[in-house]
Amino acid sequence: MKIYTKTGDKGTTSLFTGTRVPKHHVRIESYGTIDELNSHVGLLRDQDMDEHSKKTLSLVQEKLFTVGSILATEPKKDKRLKISRISSEDIELLEQEMDKMNESLPEMTHFILPGGHTTVSYCHIARTVCRRGERMISYLHENEPVPENVLSYINRLSDYLFVLARKLSKDLNAKEVKWIPEKLD
């Protein structure tokens, strides 16, 4: 099987259903951002961290492929997509993971500047790409319906990545730098 097809040489691409759209279409931007996020999550998972977090990130990557497939399919033709969908259990898993991590973390009293350790920074980059994906999906949803659980999952995932960054800071003995704005005189 050849990777190149030459069908996109004029700036269009096919959705899962075969419909051709411009490569800058909001649907393409949406699942393209999720694909980018999946790559960042893979980079994060390749870092030195506990096995439970790595396993959770692997599950997240699987769900991100599901999200991308859903986004690559027009809503009126989604019956052709023969894969499982994002479920409330998928969202609850992220919530449970956050609750477990938060039990051992100090209370947040300020915004936290991203950084402190390369692994933590990778996690924050994944979080911000996730937020961009969420904005793109929300924009797509204004014009074409997106399943509610997809929107909820991506929203919850960005929260999960933030809490994971805090956990990784703790595990790696990296200092969390609080953002304390300068006061005007």
Residue pairs with C-beta under 8 A, 6 or more apart in sequence:
7 13
7 14
8 23
11 22
11 23
11 24
12 20
12 21
12 22
12 23
13 20
13 21
13 22
13 23
13 28
14 20
14 21
15 21
15 27
15 72
15 73
15 74
16 69
16 72
16 73
16 77
16 80
16 81
17 73
17 74
17 77
17 80
19 74
19 77
21 27
21 28
22 28
26 136
26 139
26 140
26 143
27 71
27 72
27 140
27 144
29 136
30 71
30 133
30 136
30 137
30 139
30 140
31 67
31 68
31 71
31 72
33 129
33 132
33 133
33 136
34 64
34 67
34 68
34 71
34 133
34 154
35 64
35 68
36 129
36 133
37 64
37 126
37 129
37 130
37 133
38 61
38 64
38 65
38 68
40 122
40 125
40 126
40 129
41 57
41 60
41 61
41 64
41 126
42 61
43 122
43 126
44 57
44 119
44 122
44 123
44 126
45 54
45 57
45 58
45 61
47 118
47 119
47 122
48 119
49 119
49 168
49 171
50 171
53 164
53 167
53 168
56 93
56 97
59 93
60 157
60 160
63 86
63 90
63 153
66 83
66 84
66 85
66 86
67 86
67 150
67 153
67 154
69 81
69 83
70 78
70 81
70 85
70 86
70 146
70 147
70 150
71 137
71 140
71 146
71 150
73 80
73 81
74 144
75 144
75 145
75 146
85 147
85 149
86 147
86 149
86 150
86 152
86 153
87 149
88 149
90 149
90 153
91 149
91 152
91 153
91 156
94 153
94 156
94 157
94 159
94 160
95 156
97 160
97 163
98 159
98 160
98 163
101 163
101 164
101 166
101 167
102 163
104 167
104 170
105 163
105 166
105 167
105 170
108 166
109 178
110 178
110 179
110 180
111 178
111 179
112 166
112 176
112 177
112 178
112 179
113 177
113 178
113 179
114 120
114 121
114 124
114 125
114 165
115 121
115 124
115 177
116 169
116 172
116 174
116 175
116 176
116 177
117 168
117 169
117 172
117 174
119 168
119 172
120 165
120 168
120 169
120 172
120 174
123 161
123 164
123 165
123 168
124 161
124 162
124 165
126 161
127 158
127 161
127 162
127 165
130 154
130 157
130 158
130 161
131 158
133 154
134 151
134 154
134 155
134 158
137 146
137 150
137 151
137 154
138 151
140 146
141 151
166 176
168 174
169 175
169 176
